[in-house]
Amino acid sequence: MVGVVPSVSLPTSPFGSTGHDSTRVIFGAAALGGMSQDRADATLAQVHDWGINHIDTAASYGASEDRLRPWLAEHRHDVFLATKTGERNGIDARAELERSLERMQVEYVDLIQLHNLVEPDEFDTAFAPGGVVEALAAARDEGLVRHVGVTGHGLRIPGMHLRSLERFDFASVLFPVNFILLDNPAYRADVEQLLAVCADRGVAVQTIKSIARGRWTDALTAHFSWYDPLTDPAAIGRAVRFVLSNPQMFLNTTSDARLLPLVVEAANGDLTRPTDDEMRGDVLAEGITPLFDGAALERI
């Protein structure tokens, strides 16, 4: 079971132009995907006690949507509920959305996101007539979803999000942010350009991979997240504050639920940005390496 953080008062902020004030720590419900129902129930009870009011899941996150169903039966109106579809054509995307609604036993989701829209051929399919964008816009008009967002991974994704925002009025974007990624001048420049567009258009900015140490080097052992996370509380605290010190950013939590209390504790107080020297000290002490390199490590 996740640990207890006393006296939690997490910061909130308007989630773009959706009209919802979300906790700036968003529960990444991929953490539920491999859990038993009992453990998922305990985790969600703690998330609720912490006051987290925004949950992010996906059709592809194992049993996550199923594990949410009992909790949502009592707490649906307590949270902003987001899910994702990995489909690119409209018919398949609509079918996946309907399965998600059925799995969670909800009438609508607050946000449906195009999951990891990075590759140019998938981008073209998504925006073509009969593609996922057209289908999700129709679902929004029908009231099955309230908002449509887009997510992605890798060094190319800020630029791809800018292309996506040129084509459709997305309510949110999601992409990786941590110190070592933003230490890459090209990536940082793309992120800064994307942040400016999002600020101008009222698009919510979600971040992932805040506490990533690097890629796993042990491929034979089962892991709770696809990347090797930081585990030192002080280093996690600095990594979380590095993201949340930017008031424009929301932080989606790791799929390793054992680390949730440390993330919540770090967000529960002073969010002053750590210095670059402190962050570089963690890079050296923790052996932090980039998750993406624009080439061999780009795809996940």
C-alpha positions in Angstrom: 0.0 0.0 0.0 1.2 3.5 -0.7 2.4 5.5 2.3 0.9 8.3 4.2 1.8 12.0 3.8 0.4 14.1 6.6 -1.3 17.5 6.2 -1.5 17.5 2.4 -2.6 20.6 0.6 -1.6 20.3 -3.0 -1.6 23.3 -5.3 -4.3 23.6 -7.9 -4.4 25.6 -11.2 -6.9 26.0 -14.0 -6.4 23.1 -16.4 -6.1 25.2 -19.5 -9.5 26.5 -20.8 -11.5 23.5 -19.6 -13.0 25.3 -16.7 -11.6 22.8 -14.2 -9.1 23.6 -11.4 -6.9 20.5 -11.3 -4.4 19.6 -8.7 -1.0 20.2 -10.3 -0.1 16.6 -9.4 -2.2 14.4 -11.6 -2.5 10.7 -10.7 -1.1 8.6 -13.5 -3.4 5.6 -13.3 -1.0 3.4 -15.3 0.0 2.5 -11.8 -3.2 0.5 -11.4 -2.7 -1.5 -14.6 -1.0 -4.6 -12.9 -2.6 -4.3 -9.5 -5.2 -6.5 -7.8 -8.5 -4.8 -7.2 -7.9 -4.6 -3.5 -4.6 -2.8 -3.9 -6.0 -0.5 -6.5 -8.9 0.4 -4.2 -6.3 1.2 -1.4 -4.2 3.3 -3.8 -7.3 5.3 -5.0 -8.4 5.8 -1.4 -5.1 7.4 -0.7 -5.1 9.5 -3.9 -8.5 10.8 -2.8 -7.3 11.5 0.8 -4.4 13.5 -0.7 -7.0 15.6 -2.5 -5.8 14.7 -6.1 -8.7 15.6 -8.3 -7.4 14.6 -11.7 -6.9 11.0 -12.9 -5.1 10.1 -16.2 -5.5 6.6 -17.6 -5.5 5.0 -21.1 -7.2 2.1 -22.8 -3.7 0.5 -23.2 -2.8 0.6 -19.5 -3.5 -3.0 -18.7 -6.5 -3.3 -16.3 -6.3 0.3 -15.3 -9.7 1.3 -16.6 -11.3 -1.8 -15.0 -9.6 -1.1 -11.6 -11.0 2.5 -11.7 -14.6 1.3 -12.1 -15.6 0.5 -8.5 -14.0 3.8 -7.2 -15.6 5.8 -9.9 -19.0 4.4 -9.0 -18.8 6.6 -5.8 -16.4 9.3 -6.8 -17.0 10.1 -10.5 -17.9 13.7 -9.9 -14.9 14.3 -7.6 -12.4 14.1 -10.4 -11.5 15.3 -13.8 -11.2 11.9 -15.7 -8.9 11.5 -18.7 -8.2 8.5 -20.8 -6.4 8.0 -24.2 -6.8 6.1 -27.4 -3.9 4.8 -29.5 -6.1 4.4 -32.6 -5.6 6.6 -35.6 -8.7 6.0 -37.8 -12.1 7.2 -36.7 -14.0 3.9 -36.6 -11.4 2.2 -34.4 -11.0 5.2 -32.1 -14.7 5.5 -31.6 -14.9 1.8 -30.7 -12.0 2.1 -28.3 -13.6 5.1 -26.6 -16.9 3.2 -26.2 -15.0 0.3 -24.6 -13.3 2.7 -22.2 -16.6 4.2 -21.2 -18.0 0.7 -20.7 -14.9 -0.5 -18.7 -15.2 2.4 -16.3 -19.0 2.4 -16.3 -19.1 6.2 -16.9 -21.3 8.2 -19.3 -18.5 10.5 -20.4 -14.8 11.3 -19.9 -13.6 14.9 -19.3 -10.6 14.4 -21.6 -9.8 11.9 -24.4 -6.3 12.1 -25.7 -4.6 11.0 -28.9 -2.0 8.7 -27.3 1.7 9.2 -28.5 1.0 11.0 -31.8 4.6 11.4 -33.0 5.1 9.6 -36.2 4.4 11.6 -39.4 2.4 8.8 -41.1 0.2 8.4 -38.0 -0.2 12.2 -37.9 -1.5 12.2 -41.5 -3.9 9.4 -40.8 -5.2 11.0 -37.6 -6.0 14.3 -39.3 -7.4 12.9 -42.5 -11.1 12.6 -43.2 -12.4 9.7 -41.3 -9.4 9.9 -38.9 -9.3 9.9 -35.1 -9.5 13.7 -34.8 -12.7 13.9 -36.7 -14.2 11.0 -34.7 -13.2 12.5 -31.3 -14.6 15.9 -32.3 -17.9 14.2 -33.1 -17.8 12.4 -29.7 -17.2 15.7 -28.0 -20.3 17.2 -29.8 -22.3 14.2 -28.6 -21.2 14.6 -25.0 -19.2 11.4 -24.7 -16.1 13.5 -24.1 -15.8 17.1 -23.0 -12.3 17.9 -24.3 -9.7 16.4 -26.7 -6.0 16.4 -26.0 -2.8 15.0 -27.5 0.2 13.2 -25.9 3.6 12.0 -26.9 7.1 10.9 -26.1 10.6 11.5 -27.4 12.6 14.5 -28.5 10.4 15.3 -31.5 7.1 15.6 -29.6 7.1 19.4 -28.8 7.5 20.1 -32.5 4.8 17.6 -33.3 2.5 19.1 -30.8 3.0 22.5 -32.4 1.9 20.9 -35.7 -1.1 19.3 -34.0 -2.2 22.6 -32.5 -2.1 24.2 -36.0 -4.6 21.6 -37.1 -7.1 21.3 -34.2 -8.1 23.1 -31.0 -6.7 20.6 -28.5 -7.4 21.3 -24.9 -4.1 19.8 -23.6 -0.7 18.5 -24.5 1.5 16.1 -22.7 5.2 15.5 -23.1 8.4 14.6 -21.1 10.1 17.2 -18.9 13.0 16.8 -16.6 16.3 18.6 -16.0 18.4 16.5 -18.3 16.0 16.7 -21.2 15.7 20.5 -20.9 19.5 20.6 -20.7 19.4 19.7 -24.4 19.3 23.1 -26.2 17.3 21.9 -29.2 14.7 20.2 -27.0 14.5 23.2 -24.6 13.9 25.6 -27.5 11.1 23.5 -28.9 9.5 23.2 -25.4 9.8 27.0 -24.9 8.1 27.6 -28.2 5.3 25.1 -27.3 4.8 26.7 -23.9 4.4 30.1 -25.5 1.7 28.8 -27.9 -0.1 26.9 -25.1 -0.1 30.1 -22.9 -1.5 32.1 -25.7 -4.3 29.6 -26.5 -5.1 28.4 -23.1 -3.9 24.9 -23.6 -3.1 22.8 -20.5 0.5 21.5 -20.3 1.0 18.1 -18.7 4.4 16.6 -18.1 5.7 13.1 -17.7 9.1 11.5 -16.8 9.9 14.0 -14.1 11.6 11.5 -11.8 13.2 9.3 -14.5 16.8 8.2 -13.8 17.2 6.6 -17.2 16.4 3.4 -19.2 16.5 0.1 -17.4 19.8 -1.8 -17.9 18.3 -5.0 -16.3 15.9 -6.2 -19.0 15.1 -9.6 -17.2 13.5 -8.2 -14.0 9.9 -7.1 -13.8 9.5 -3.4 -13.3 6.7 -1.1 -12.2 7.5 1.5 -14.8 9.1 1.4 -18.2 11.9 3.7 -17.1 14.3 3.4 -14.1 13.0 6.0 -11.6 14.8 7.9 -8.9 14.2 6.5 -5.4 16.1 8.9 -3.2 13.6 11.2 -1.5 15.8 14.3 -1.8 16.5 13.8 -5.5 12.8 13.1 -6.1 11.9 16.3 -4.3 14.2 18.3 -6.5 13.0 16.7 -9.6 9.4 17.4 -8.7 10.1 21.0 -7.8 12.0 21.5 -11.0 8.8 20.8 -12.9 6.2 22.4 -10.6 8.3 25.6 -10.1 7.0 26.4 -13.6 3.3 27.4 -12.9 2.3 26.5 -16.4 3.1 22.8 -15.9 1.1 19.9 -14.4 3.0 16.8 -13.3 1.7 13.3 -14.1 2.9 10.8 -11.5 4.9 7.7 -12.1 3.4 4.2 -12.7 5.4 3.0 -9.7 2.9 3.5 -7.0 5.5 2.9 -4.3 6.9 6.3 -5.1 3.6 8.3 -5.0 4.0 9.4 -1.4 7.4 10.9 -2.2 6.1 12.8 -5.2 3.1 14.1 -3.2 5.3 15.1 -0.3 7.6 17.0 -2.7 4.6 18.9 -4.2 3.2 19.7 -0.8 5.0 22.8 0.1 7.6 25.2 -1.2 8.0 24.8 -5.0 11.0 27.0 -5.4 13.1 25.8 -8.4 16.3 24.0 -7.4 19.5 25.5 -8.8 21.2 24.1 -11.9 24.1 23.1 -9.7 21.8 21.1 -7.5 20.2 19.4 -10.5 23.6 18.7 -12.0 24.7 17.2 -8.7 21.8 14.8 -8.9 22.7 13.9 -12.5 26.2 12.9 -11.3 25.2 11.3 -8.0 22.2 9.3 -9.4 23.7 8.5 -12.8 20.8 10.2 -14.6 20.9 9.7 -18.4 18.5 11.0 -21.1 15.5 8.7 -22.0 15.6 9.8 -25.6 18.3 10.7 -28.1 16.4 11.4 -31.3 17.7 8.1 -32.8 18.0 4.6 -31.3 16.3 5.6 -28.0 13.5 7.6 -29.5 10.8 5.0 -29.8 9.3 3.2 -26.8 
